[in-house]
Amino acid sequence: MREIKGWMKWLVSICLVGVALFHLYTAIFGVFQPRIQRGIHLMVLLPMAFLLYPATKKSPKDRPSIFDTVFALISVVPPIYLMFMNNTLNMRLEMFDPVSPLQTILGWINIILIIEAVRRTVVPAMAILISIFFVYIFTAPWMGGIFYSKPLALGRIAEMNYLVTSDGIYGSIVGVTATFVAVFVIFGAFMQNTKTGEYFTNLAVSLAGKSAGGPAKIAVISSGLFGSISGVAAANVYATGVFTIPLMKRLGYRSQFAGAVESAASTGGLLMPPIMGAGAFVMSEITGIAYVHIIKAALLGAIFYYVSILLRVHFVAKKDGLVGMDKDEVISTKQILKDSYQLIPLIVLVILLVIGYSPFIAAVYGIFSTFLLTFLNKETMMTPAKLWNTFELSGKNLIMLGVSCAGAGMVISIVTNTGLALGIASVIQSWSGGVLLPALMLIMITSILMGMGMPCTPAYIVAVTIGGPALQAMGIDVLTAHLFVFYFAILAEITPPVSIASYCGAAIAGSDPLKTGFEAMRMAIVGFIIPYIFVFNPALMLNGSPLEVITLIIVVMYAVVTLASAFRGYLHRILNKVERALMGLLAAALIVVSCNLGIMHNMAFQIAILASAGLIVLLFVLAKIKLSKGTAIAA
């Protein structure tokens, strides 16, 4: 991102602060009509993409070029036309009434500028992907079978991507970004500028710093807390990794392992309620399912994901004899409790969501509570200058989200209007022979491929547009289908060869990016398993009786422990190859059992699992008592 100087710096700053204040205003007093709300949103953010993001590495770094300025000025025209003609456009019959030459020209200008903005602000891969879908529109009439689509005139292509408000540039996806997501981006900026992110790290240090392999556990805990708010895995890696990765290396972890731990933990933050990197809001909009039900369904899977990474780093620390941090490096419990007021905004947010308030209202109260609490500490006090900087940061964080979601909206429009989604669903059903497990594997691969190199929200949008209909065609309910695709679109961030989060972790750790990516993927292996379990067993989404849910939790926990043990060769002691293989087989058997409802709902099996868990807890307590007595005698 450019660091603009001079009068243009102030112009850009005013625009960024203005768009943030606009979204906060509409969150409090009500949103405008779709074209007005979304038009203002992109009228500001799209020019900012050209002014702040260089076209090439050779472009000026302190000022926009002439072409950047021209693009920025032109990009304002299409949304202004939509807002000015809003009443007229509301009265037209979509995909039936004629499209004027002016509308066609403005539509194609908007399309081309969005693709170029995506190339600059996100990654070239996403711009190429969007372009491929446009190529498909023109080639589909010459394709055979399920990929055939009737020819579309340039005017109709412009209409479905520019004039309508269901899909396309100004469709429902951008609508979510211009409402719910924008407010939570502002909330995240407030928490970031009031040192809440720093508090998350201090809390993690206090909880795990002195234990074996403490720095790695700090990375896992702090990244999980911060990642749910930040919404971008790469940003999360840099926010927490600059502290945790050097600390891990200093205390004995390999560079590659340190980068992988941070990458896997940061990516998992996007799966962690209550915010889930804003993906939950988009999912709620697409599915029509209440936000609170989505975060409830995602909770257990996210917890198991982080428990598995914590176990992995703990076993590595024990196996390699790695110690924790020195006592003088660990924040005191007294200080942590003193600063715990910084968690109040998050607590307010969760409570309001649980008792039924809309995400809009909950986020607004979270922002105001964050603002008020800053005055309890001189270092965090929200002065006018700091308040301005916070709103400016909010605007900057919205640029990539706004542009990428507009690009994803165009993909949805093309897939929907050409029938491509149904064609791909038919192919998946055909290749899988109508069997669910092979179909799930095909959709997993599709979701990962679509998510490579893209931020989580547009990655999920594109992936679910293609994979969602295939799953629902095979009888999977809407929320399960969307969560399945969501997981793999997110995990694409650490899946080689294009694993952006892993590359960021490797850059900080000074390790090989590809090797770090494979290490991170192994670290996150439970994340690749969880979606299959909740497809076959809804109890993982808290959809079942208390006994069914508890039994599944115990079985999956056994699987997580044995899998971590098999991968790291440790369980209370170093394991040999045969023992590791047995652990791997046991983990696989437990995963299969967790997916088998006939076994899981068997009363005798449920009693046996509960009894085994009770026995393990009892043995653990007795061992602790024996150890404490031995320590007292020795003293």
ZIRA-V676177 format. One record per pair of residues at least 24 apart in sequence whose C-alpha atoms are under 10 Angstrom apart, sorted by the first residue. I is the first residue (numbers start at 1). J is the second residue. If there is no record, write none. Layout:
# ZIRA-V676177
{{I/J} {I/J}}
This chain:
# ZIRA-V676177
{{1/49} {1/51} {1/52} {1/53} {1/54} {1/61} {1/62} {1/120} {1/121} {1/396} {2/51} {2/52} {2/53} {2/54} {2/59} {2/60} {2/61} {2/62} {2/63} {2/64} {3/52} {3/53} {3/60} {3/61} {3/62} {3/63} {3/64} {4/51} {4/52} {4/60} {4/61} {4/62} {4/63} {4/64} {5/61} {5/62} {5/63} {6/62} {6/63} {8/51} {8/63} {8/64} {9/51} {9/52} {9/62} {9/63} {12/44} {12/47} {12/48} {12/51} {12/52} {12/392} {12/395} {12/396} {13/48} {13/388} {13/389} {13/391} {13/392} {13/393} {13/395} {13/396} {14/388} {14/391} {14/392} {14/395} {15/44} {15/45} {15/47} {15/48} {15/392} {15/395} {16/44} {16/45} {16/48} {16/388} {16/389} {16/391} {16/392} {16/393} {16/394} {16/395} {16/396} {16/397} {16/398} {16/399} {17/387} {17/388} {17/389} {17/390} {17/391} {17/392} {17/393} {17/394} {17/395} {17/396} {18/44} {18/391} {18/392} {18/395} {19/43} {19/44} {19/45} {19/178} {19/182} {19/391} {19/392} {19/394} {19/395} {19/396} {19/398} {20/182} {20/183} {20/185} {20/186} {20/390} {20/391} {20/392} {20/393} {20/394} {20/395} {20/396} {20/397} {20/398} {21/183} {21/186} {21/391} {21/392} {21/394} {21/395} {22/178} {22/182} {23/178} {23/179} {23/180} {23/181} {23/182} {23/183} {23/186} {23/395} {24/179} {24/182} {24/183} {24/184} {24/186} {24/187} {24/360} {24/363} {24/364} {24/367} {24/391} {25/183} {25/364} {26/178} {26/179} {26/183} {26/360} {27/178} {27/179} {27/180} {27/182} {27/183} {27/359} {27/360} {27/361} {27/363} {27/364} {28/360} {28/361} {28/364} {28/365} {30/179} {30/360} {31/178} {31/179} {33/83} {33/86} {34/83} {34/86} {34/164} {34/165} {34/166} {34/170} {34/171} {34/172} {34/174} {34/175} {34/178} {35/79} {35/80} {35/82} {35/83} {35/84} {35/85} {35/86} {35/87} {35/89} {35/90} {35/163} {35/164} {35/165} {35/170} {35/171} {35/175} {36/79} {36/80} {36/82} {36/83} {36/84} {36/86} {36/170} {37/83} {37/170} {37/174} {37/175} {37/178} {37/179} {38/79} {38/82} {38/83} {38/165} {38/169} {38/170} {38/171} {38/172} {38/173} {38/174} {38/175} {38/176} {38/177} {38/178} {38/179} {38/402} {38/406} {39/76} {39/78} {39/79} {39/80} {39/81} {39/82} {39/83} {39/84} {39/169} {39/170} {39/174} {39/175} {39/178} {40/76} {40/79} {40/80} {40/83} {40/178} {41/79} {41/170} {41/174} {41/175} {41/177} {41/178} {41/179} {41/182} {41/398} {41/399} {41/402} {41/403} {42/75} {42/76} {42/78} {42/79} {42/80} {42/114} {42/169} {42/170} {42/174} {42/178} {42/398} {42/399} {42/402} {42/403} {42/406} {43/72} {43/73} {43/75} {43/76} {43/77} {43/78} {43/79} {43/80} {44/72} {44/75} {44/76} {44/79} {44/395} {44/399} {45/72} {45/75} {45/76} {45/117} {45/395} {45/396} {45/397} {45/398} {45/399} {45/400} {45/401} {45/402} {45/403} {46/71} {46/72} {46/73} {46/74} {46/75} {46/76} {46/79} {46/110} {46/113} {46/114} {46/117} {46/118} {46/399} {46/400} {46/402} {46/403} {46/406} {47/71} {47/72} {47/73} {47/74} {47/75} {47/76} {47/113} {47/117} {47/399} {48/72} {48/75} {48/117} {48/395} {48/396} {48/399} {48/400} {49/113} {49/114} {49/116} {49/117} {49/118} {49/119} {49/120} {49/121} {49/396} {49/399} {49/400} {49/402} {49/403} {50/75} {50/113} {50/116} {50/117} {50/120} {50/121} {52/120} {52/121} {52/396} {52/399} {53/117} {53/119} {53/120} {53/121} {53/122} {54/120} {54/121} {55/116} {55/117} {55/119} {55/120} {55/121} {56/120} {71/109} {71/113} {71/116} {71/117} {72/113} {74/106} {74/109} {74/110} {74/113} {75/106} {75/109} {75/110} {75/112} {75/113} {75/114} {76/110} {77/106} {77/109} {77/110} {78/103} {78/105} {78/106} {78/107} {78/108} {78/109} {78/110} {78/111} {78/162} {78/163} {79/106} {79/107} {79/110} {79/162} {79/163} {79/169} {79/170} {81/106} {82/106} {82/162} {82/163} {82/164} {82/170} {86/163} {89/163} {89/164} {90/163} {90/164} {90/165} {93/164} {94/156} {94/159} {94/160} {94/163} {94/164} {94/165} {95/155} {95/156} {95/157} {95/159} {95/160} {95/163} {95/164} {96/156} {97/156} {98/155} {98/156} {98/159} {99/154} {99/155} {99/156} {99/158} {99/159} {99/163} {100/155} {100/159} {101/154} {101/155} {102/155} {103/155} {103/158} {103/159} {103/162} {103/163} {104/153} {104/154} {104/155} {104/156} {104/157} {104/158} {104/159} {104/162} {104/163} {105/154} {105/155} {105/158} {106/158} {106/159} {106/162} {106/163} {107/154} {107/155} {107/156} {107/157} {107/158} {107/159} {107/160} {107/161} {107/162} {107/163} {107/169} {108/154} {108/155} {108/157} {108/158} {108/159} {108/161} {108/162} {109/158} {109/162} {110/158} {110/161} {110/162} {110/169} {111/157} {111/158} {111/161} {111/162} {111/168} {111/169} {111/406} {111/407} {111/410} {113/403} {114/169} {114/403} {114/404} {114/405} {114/406} {114/407} {114/410} {115/403} {115/404} {115/406} {115/407} {115/410} {116/403} {116/407} {117/399} {117/400} {117/403} {117/404} {117/407} {118/399} {118/400} {118/401} {118/402} {118/403} {118/404} {118/405} {118/406} {118/407} {118/408} {119/403} {119/404} {120/400} {120/403} {121/399} {121/400} {121/401} {121/403} {121/404} {122/399} {122/400} {122/401} {122/403} {122/404} {122/453} {122/454} {122/455} {123/404} {123/452} {123/453} {123/454} {123/455} {123/500} {124/453} {124/454} {125/450} {125/452} {125/453} {125/454} {125/498} {126/404} {126/407} {126/408} {126/450} {126/451} {126/452} {126/453} {126/454} {126/455} {126/458} {126/459} {127/404} {127/407} {127/408} {127/454} {129/407} {129/408} {129/411} {129/450} {129/462} {130/407} {130/408} {130/409} {130/410} {130/411} {130/414} {130/462} {131/407} {131/411} {132/411} {133/410} {133/411} {133/412} {133/413} {133/414} {133/415} {133/420} {134/410} {134/411} {134/414} {136/414} {136/415} {136/418} {136/420} {137/414} {137/415} {137/417} {137/418} {137/420} {140/418} {140/420} {145/423} {146/419} {146/420} {146/421} {146/422} {146/423} {146/424} {146/425} {146/426} {146/427} {147/418} {147/419} {147/420} {147/421} {147/422} {147/423} {147/424} {147/427} {148/418} {148/419} {148/420} {148/423} {149/417} {149/418} {149/419} {149/420} {150/418} {150/419} {151/418} {152/417} {152/418} {157/410} {157/413} {157/414} {157/417} {160/410} {160/413} {160/414} {160/416} {160/417} {161/406} {161/407} {161/409} {161/410} {161/411} {161/412} {161/413} {161/414} {162/410} {162/413} {164/413} {166/409} {166/412} {166/413} {167/406} {167/408} {167/409} {167/410} {167/411} {167/412} {167/413} {167/414} {167/416} {167/417} {168/405} {168/406} {168/407} {168/408} {168/409} {168/410} {168/411} {168/412} {168/413} {168/414} {169/402} {169/403} {169/404} {169/405} {169/406} {169/407} {169/408} {169/409} {169/410} {169/411} {169/412} {169/413} {170/405} {170/406} {170/407} {170/409} {170/410} {171/405} {171/406} {171/408} {171/409} {171/410} {171/412} {171/413} {172/282} {172/285} {172/286} {172/405} {172/406} {172/409} {173/281} {173/282} {173/283} {173/285} {173/286} {173/402} {173/405} {173/406} {173/407} {173/408} {173/409} {173/410} {173/412} {173/457} {173/458} {173/461} {174/282} {174/401} {174/402} {174/403} {174/404} {174/405} {174/406} {174/407} {174/408} {174/409} {175/282} {175/285} {175/402} {175/405} {175/406} {176/278} {176/281} {176/282} {176/283} {176/284} {176/285} {176/286} {176/402} {176/405} {177/278} {177/281} {177/282} {177/398} {177/401} {177/402} {177/403} {177/405} {177/406} {177/457} {178/398} {178/401} {178/402} {179/281} {179/359} {179/360} {180/278} {180/281} {180/282} {180/285} {180/358} {180/359} {180/360} {180/361} {180/363} {181/231} {181/275} {181/277} {181/278} {181/279} {181/280} {181/281} {181/282} {181/359} {181/360} {181/363} {181/398} {181/401} {181/402} {182/278} {182/360} {182/363} {182/394} {182/395} {182/397} {182/398} {182/401} {182/402} {183/359} {183/360} {183/361} {183/362} {183/363} {183/364} {183/366} {183/367} {183/394} {183/398} {184/229} {184/230} {184/231} {184/275} {184/277} {184/278} {184/281} {184/359} {184/360} {184/362} {184/363} {184/364} {184/366} {184/367} {184/394} {185/229} {185/230} {185/231} {185/277} {185/278} {185/363} {185/391} {185/393} {185/394} {185/395} {185/396} {185/397} {185/398} {185/401} {186/363} {186/364} {186/367} {186/390} {186/391} {186/392} {186/393} {186/394} {186/395} {186/397} {186/398} {187/229} {187/230} {187/345} {187/346} {187/363} {187/364} {187/365} {187/366} {187/367} {187/368} {187/370} {187/371} {187/390} {187/391} {187/394} {188/226} {188/228} {188/229} {188/230} {188/231} {188/277} {188/363} {188/366} {188/367} {188/390} {188/393} {188/394} {188/397} {189/229} {189/230} {189/367} {189/389} {189/390} {189/391} {189/392} {189/393} {189/394} {189/395} {189/396} {189/397} {190/366} {190/367} {190/368} {190/370} {190/371} {190/374} {190/382} {190/386} {190/387} {190/389} {190/390} {190/391} {190/393} {190/394} {191/226} {191/229} {191/230} {191/342} {191/343} {191/345} {191/346} {191/366} {191/367} {191/370} {191/371} {191/374} {191/390} {192/226} {192/229} {192/230} {192/239} {192/390} {192/393} {193/374} {193/380} {193/381} {193/382} {193/386} {193/387} {193/389} {193/390} {193/393} {194/342} {194/370} {194/371} {194/373} {194/374} {194/377} {194/379} {194/380} {194/381} {194/382} {194/386} {194/390} {195/342} {195/374} {195/379} {195/380} {196/226} {196/339} {196/340} {196/341} {196/342} {196/343} {196/345} {196/370} {196/380} {197/222} {197/223} {197/225} {197/226} {197/227} {197/229} {197/230} {197/239} {197/240} {197/342} {198/222} {198/226} {198/239} {198/240} {199/226} {199/336} {199/339} {199/340} {199/342} {199/343} {200/224} {200/225} {200/226} {200/240} {200/336} {200/340} {200/342} {200/343} {201/225} {201/226} {201/240} {201/243} {201/244} {201/331} {202/330} {202/331} {202/332} {202/333} {202/335} {202/336} {202/339} {203/330} {203/331} {203/332} {203/333} {203/335} {203/336} {203/337} {203/339} {203/340} {204/330} {204/331} {204/336} {205/244} {205/325} {205/329} {205/330} {205/331} {205/332} {205/336} {206/327} {206/329} {206/330} {206/331} {206/332} {206/333} {206/335} {206/336} {207/330} {207/331} {207/333} {207/336} {208/324} {208/325} {208/330} {209/323} {209/324} {209/325} {209/326} {209/327} {209/329} {209/330} {209/331} {210/323} {210/324} {210/325} {210/326} {210/327} {210/329} {210/330} {211/314} {211/317} {211/322} {211/323} {211/324} {211/325} {212/313} {212/314} {212/315} {212/316} {212/317} {212/318} {212/320} {212/321} {212/322} {212/323} {212/324} {212/325} {213/248} {213/251} {213/252} {213/253} {213/310} {213/313} {213/314} {213/315} {213/316} {213/317} {213/318} {213/320} {213/321} {213/322} {213/323} {213/324} {213/325} {214/244} {214/247} {214/248} {214/251} {214/310} {214/313} {214/314} {214/317} {214/322} {214/323} {214/324} {214/325} {215/243} {215/244} {215/245} {215/246} {215/247} {215/248} {215/249} {215/250} {215/251} {215/252} {215/253} {215/258} {215/313} {215/323} {215/324} {215/325} {216/244} {216/245} {216/247} {216/248} {216/249} {216/251} {216/253} {216/257} {216/258} {216/259} {216/261} {216/262} {216/265} {216/309} {216/310} {216/312} {216/313} {216/314} {216/316} {216/317} {216/324} {217/244} {217/248} {217/261} {217/262} {217/265} {217/306} {217/309} {217/310} {217/311} {217/312} {217/313} {217/314} {217/324} {218/243} {218/244} {218/245} {218/247} {218/248} {218/262} {218/310} {219/243} {219/244} {219/245} {219/247} {219/248} {219/258} {219/261} {219/262} {219/263} {219/264} {219/265} {219/266} {219/310} {220/244} {220/261} {220/262} {220/263} {220/264} {220/265} {220/266} {220/268} {220/269} {220/306} {220/307} {220/309} {220/310} {220/313} {221/265} {221/266} {221/269} {221/306} {221/307} {221/309} {221/310} {222/262} {222/265} {222/266} {222/269} {223/261} {223/262} {223/263} {223/264} {223/265} {223/266} {223/267} {223/268} {223/269} {223/270} {224/262} {224/264} {224/265} {224/266} {224/267} {224/268} {224/269} {224/270} {224/271} {224/272} {224/273} {224/276} {224/302} {224/303} {224/306} {225/265} {225/266} {225/268} {225/269} {225/270} {225/272} {225/273} {225/274} {226/266} {226/269} {226/270} {226/272} {226/277} {227/265} {227/266} {227/267} {227/268} {227/269} {227/270} {227/271} {227/272} {227/273} {227/275} {227/276} {227/277} {228/266} {228/267} {228/268} {228/269} {228/270} {228/271} {228/272} {228/273} {228/274} {228/275} {228/276} {228/277} {228/278} {228/279} {229/269} {229/270} {229/272} {229/273} {229/274} {229/275} {229/276} {229/277} {229/278} {229/346} {230/266} {230/269} {230/270} {230/275} {230/276} {230/277} {230/278} {230/397} {231/266} {231/267} {231/269} {231/270} {231/271} {231/275} {231/276} {231/277} {231/278} {231/279} {231/397} {231/401} {231/455} {231/456} {231/457} {232/266} {232/267} {232/269} {232/270} {232/277} {232/278} {232/397} {232/401} {232/454} {232/455} {232/456} {232/457} {232/490} {232/493} {232/501} {233/262} {233/263} {233/264} {233/265} {233/266} {233/267} {233/268} {233/269} {233/270} {233/277} {233/455} {233/456} {233/490} {233/491} {233/493} {233/494} {233/500} {233/501} {233/502} {233/504} {234/263} {234/266} {234/267} {234/455} {234/493} {234/499} {234/500} {234/501} {234/502} {234/503} {234/504} {234/505} {235/266} {235/267} {235/501} {235/504} {236/262} {236/263} {236/265} {236/266} {236/267} {236/269} {236/270} {236/501} {236/504} {236/505} {237/261} {237/262} {237/263} {237/264} {237/265} {237/266} {237/267} {237/501} {237/502} {237/503} {237/504} {237/505} {237/506} {237/508} {238/262} {238/263} {238/266} {238/501} {238/504} {238/505} {238/507} {238/508} {239/266} {240/266} {241/265} {241/266} {241/504} {241/505} {241/508} {241/509} {242/505} {242/508} {242/509} {243/508} {244/508} {244/509} {245/505} {245/506} {245/508} {245/509} {245/510} {246/508} {246/509} {246/510} {247/325} {248/322} {248/324} {248/325} {248/509} {249/509} {250/325} {251/317} {251/322} {251/323} {251/324} {251/325} {252/317} {252/320} {252/321} {252/322} {252/323} {252/324} {253/313} {253/316} {253/317} {253/320} {253/322} {254/509} {254/511} {255/505} {255/506} {255/508} {255/509} {255/510} {255/511} {255/512} {255/516} {256/502} {256/505} {256/506} {256/509} {256/510} {256/511} {256/512} {256/513} {256/514} {256/515} {256/516} {256/517} {256/518} {256/519} {256/520} {257/313} {257/316} {257/505} {257/506} {257/509} {257/511} {257/515} {257/516} {257/517} {257/519} {257/520} {257/523} {258/313} {258/505} {258/506} {258/508} {258/509} {258/510} {258/511} {258/516} {258/519} {258/520} {259/501} {259/502} {259/503} {259/504} {259/505} {259/506} {259/507} {259/508} {259/509} {259/510} {259/511} {259/512} {259/513} {259/515} {259/516} {259/517} {259/519} {259/520} {260/494} {260/501} {260/502} {260/503} {260/504} {260/505} {260/506} {260/509} {260/511} {260/513} {260/515} {260/516} {260/517} {260/518} {260/519} {260/520} {260/521} {260/522} {260/523} {260/524} {261/309} {261/310} {261/312} {261/313} {261/502} {261/505} {261/516} {261/519} {261/520} {261/521} {261/523} {261/524} {262/501} {262/502} {262/504} {262/505} {262/506} {262/508} {262/509} {262/520} {263/493} {263/494} {263/499} {263/500} {263/501} {263/502} {263/503} {263/504} {263/505} {263/506} {263/516} {263/517} {263/519} {263/520} {263/521} {263/523} {263/524} {264/305} {264/306} {264/309} {264/491} {264/493} {264/494} {264/495} {264/501} {264/502} {264/505} {264/517} {264/519} {264/520} {264/521} {264/522} {264/523} {264/524} {264/525} {264/527} {265/305} {265/306} {265/309} {265/310} {265/501} {265/520} {265/523} {265/524} {266/493} {266/494} {266/501} {266/502} {266/505} {267/456} {267/490} {267/491} {267/492} {267/493} {267/494} {267/500} {267/501} {267/502} {267/520} {267/524} {268/302} {268/303} {268/305} {268/306} {268/309} {268/487} {268/490} {268/491} {268/493} {268/494} {268/524} {268/527} {269/302} {269/305} {269/306} {269/490} {270/302} {270/456} {270/457} {270/486} {270/487} {270/490} {270/491} {271/295} {271/298} {271/299} {271/301} {271/302} {271/303} {271/305} {271/456} {271/483} {271/486} {271/487} {271/490} {271/491} {271/527} {272/298} {272/299} {272/300} {272/301} {272/302} {272/303} {272/305} {272/306} {273/297} {273/298} {273/299} {273/300} {273/302} {273/303} {273/350} {274/298} {274/299} {274/346} {274/349} {274/350} {274/353} {275/346} {275/349} {275/350} {275/359} {276/302} {276/456} {276/457} {277/456} {277/457} {278/456} {278/457} {279/456} {279/457} {279/458} {279/459} {279/460} {279/461} {279/486} {279/490} {280/457} {280/483} {280/486} {281/359} {281/457} {282/457} {282/458} {282/460} {282/461} {283/457} {283/460} {283/461} {283/464} {283/479} {283/482} {283/483} {283/486} {284/479} {284/482} {286/461} {286/464} {286/465} {286/478} {286/482} {287/478} {287/479} {287/482} {288/478} {288/479} {289/478} {289/479} {290/356} {290/358} {290/359} {291/353} {291/354} {291/356} {291/358} {291/359} {292/350} {292/353} {292/354} {292/355} {292/356} {292/357} {292/358} {292/359} {293/354} {293/479} {293/541} {293/542} {294/479} {294/480} {294/482} {294/483} {294/541} {295/353} {295/354} {295/541} {296/354} {296/541} {296/542} {296/543} {297/479} {297/480} {297/483} {297/534} {297/538} {297/539} {297/540} {297/541} {297/542} {297/543} {298/480} {298/483} {298/487} {298/531} {298/534} {298/540} {298/541} {298/542} {299/540} {299/541} {299/542} {300/530} {300/534} {300/539} {300/540} {300/541} {300/542} {300/549} {300/553} {301/487} {301/526} {301/527} {301/529} {301/530} {301/531} {301/533} {301/534} {301/540} {301/541} {301/553} {301/556} {302/487} {302/526} {302/527} {302/530} {304/526} {304/527} {304/530} {304/553} {304/556} {304/557} {304/560} {305/523} {305/524} {305/525} {305/526} {305/527} {305/528} {305/529} {305/530} {305/560} {306/524} {306/526} {306/527} {307/526} {307/557} {307/560} {307/561} {307/564} {308/523} {308/524} {308/525} {308/526} {308/527} {308/557} {308/559} {308/560} {308/561} {308/562} {308/563} {308/564} {309/520} {309/522} {309/523} {309/524} {309/525} {309/526} {309/527} {309/560} {309/564} {310/523} {310/564} {311/560} {311/561} {311/562} {311/563} {311/564} {311/565} {311/568} {312/523} {312/524} {312/560} {312/561} {312/563} {312/564} {312/565} {312/566} {312/567} {312/568} {312/569} {312/570} {313/523} {313/564} {313/568} {314/564} {314/568} {314/570} {315/564} {315/565} {315/567} {315/568} {315/569} {315/570} {315/571} {315/572} {315/573} {315/574} {316/564} {316/565} {316/567} {316/568} {316/569} {316/570} {317/570} {318/570} {318/571} {318/572} {318/573} {318/574} {319/568} {319/569} {319/570} {319/571} {319/572} {319/573} {319/574} {319/575} {320/570} {320/574} {339/376} {339/377} {341/370} {341/373} {341/374} {341/376} {342/369} {342/370} {342/373} {342/374} {342/376} {343/370} {343/373} {344/369} {344/370} {344/373} {345/369} {345/370} {345/371} {345/372} {345/373} {346/370} {400/455} {401/455} {401/456} {401/457} {401/458} {402/458} {403/458} {404/454} {404/455} {404/457} {404/458} {404/459} {405/455} {405/457} {405/458} {405/459} {405/461} {405/462} {406/458} {407/458} {407/462} {408/457} {408/458} {408/459} {408/460} {408/461} {408/462} {408/463} {408/465} {409/458} {409/461} {409/462} {410/462} {411/458} {411/461} {411/462} {411/465} {411/466} {412/461} {412/462} {412/463} {412/464} {412/465} {412/466} {413/465} {415/462} {415/465} {415/466} {416/465} {416/466} {420/465} {420/466} {421/464} {421/465} {421/466} {421/467} {421/468} {421/469} {421/470} {422/465} {422/466} {422/467} {422/468} {422/469} {422/470} {422/473} {423/466} {423/469} {423/470} {424/466} {424/467} {424/469} {424/470} {425/466} {425/467} {425/468} {425/469} {425/470} {425/471} {425/472} {425/473} {425/474} {426/469} {426/470} {426/473} {427/470} {428/467} {428/470} {428/471} {429/470} {429/471} {429/473} {429/474} {434/473} {434/474} {435/474} {436/471} {436/474} {436/475} {436/476} {436/535} {436/536} {437/532} {437/535} {437/536} {439/467} {439/470} {439/471} {439/474} {440/467} {440/470} {440/471} {440/474} {440/481} {440/484} {440/485} {440/531} {440/532} {440/535} {441/532} {442/467} {443/467} {443/468} {443/470} {443/471} {443/484} {443/485} {443/488} {444/484} {444/485} {444/486} {444/487} {444/488} {444/489} {444/528} {444/531} {444/532} {445/485} {445/488} {445/489} {445/492} {446/485} {446/488} {446/489} {447/484} {447/485} {447/486} {447/487} {447/488} {447/489} {447/490} {447/491} {447/492} {448/485} {448/486} {448/487} {448/488} {448/489} {448/490} {448/491} {448/492} {448/493} {448/494} {448/495} {448/496} {448/498} {449/488} {449/489} {449/492} {449/495} {449/498} {450/488} {450/489} {450/492} {451/485} {451/486} {451/488} {451/489} {451/490} {451/491} {451/492} {451/493} {451/495} {451/498} {451/499} {452/488} {452/489} {452/490} {452/491} {452/492} {452/493} {452/494} {452/495} {452/496} {452/497} {452/498} {452/499} {452/500} {453/492} {453/493} {453/494} {453/495} {453/497} {453/498} {453/499} {453/500} {453/501} {454/489} {454/490} {454/492} {454/493} {454/498} {454/499} {454/500} {455/489} {455/490} {455/492} {455/493} {455/500} {456/486} {456/487} {456/488} {456/489} {456/490} {456/491} {456/492} {456/493} {457/486} {457/489} {457/490} {458/489} {459/485} {459/486} {459/488} {459/489} {459/490} {459/492} {459/493} {460/485} {460/486} {460/487} {460/488} {460/489} {460/490} {461/485} {461/486} {461/489} {462/489} {463/488} {463/489} {464/489} {476/535} {476/536} {477/535} {479/535} {479/541} {480/531} {480/532} {480/534} {480/535} {480/536} {480/538} {480/541} {481/531} {481/534} {481/535} {483/531} {483/534} {483/535} {483/541} {484/528} {484/530} {484/531} {484/532} {484/533} {484/534} {484/535} {485/531} {486/531} {487/527} {487/528} {487/529} {487/530} {487/531} {488/527} {488/528} {488/531} {490/527} {491/520} {491/521} {491/524} {491/525} {491/527} {491/528} {492/521} {493/517} {493/520} {493/521} {494/518} {494/519} {494/520} {494/521} {494/522} {494/523} {494/524} {495/519} {495/520} {495/521} {495/522} {495/524} {496/520} {496/521} {522/567} {523/564} {523/567} {525/560} {525/563} {525/564} {525/567} {526/556} {526/559} {526/560} {526/563} {526/564} {529/591} {530/556} {530/591} {532/591} {532/592} {532/595} {533/591} {533/592} {533/593} {533/594} {533/595} {533/596} {534/594} {534/595} {535/595} {536/592} {536/594} {536/595} {536/596} {536/597} {537/594} {537/595} {537/596} {537/597} {537/600} {538/595} {538/597} {539/594} {539/595} {539/597} {539/600} {540/594} {540/595} {545/601} {547/600} {547/601} {547/603} {547/606} {547/607} {547/610} {548/597} {548/600} {548/601} {548/602} {548/603} {548/606} {549/600} {550/606} {550/609} {550/610} {551/594} {551/600} {551/601} {551/605} {551/606} {551/607} {551/608} {551/609} {551/610} {551/613} {552/593} {552/594} {552/595} {552/600} {552/601} {552/606} {552/609} {553/594} {554/594} {554/606} {554/609} {554/610} {554/612} {554/613} {555/587} {555/590} {555/591} {555/593} {555/594} {555/600} {555/606} {555/609} {555/610} {555/613} {556/587} {556/590} {556/591} {556/593} {556/594} {556/595} {557/587} {557/590} {557/591} {558/586} {558/587} {558/590} {558/591} {558/613} {559/583} {559/584} {559/585} {559/586} {559/587} {559/588} {559/589} {559/590} {559/591} {559/592} {559/593} {559/594} {560/587} {560/590} {560/591} {561/587} {562/586} {562/587} {562/588} {562/590} {563/587} {563/588} {563/590} {563/591}}
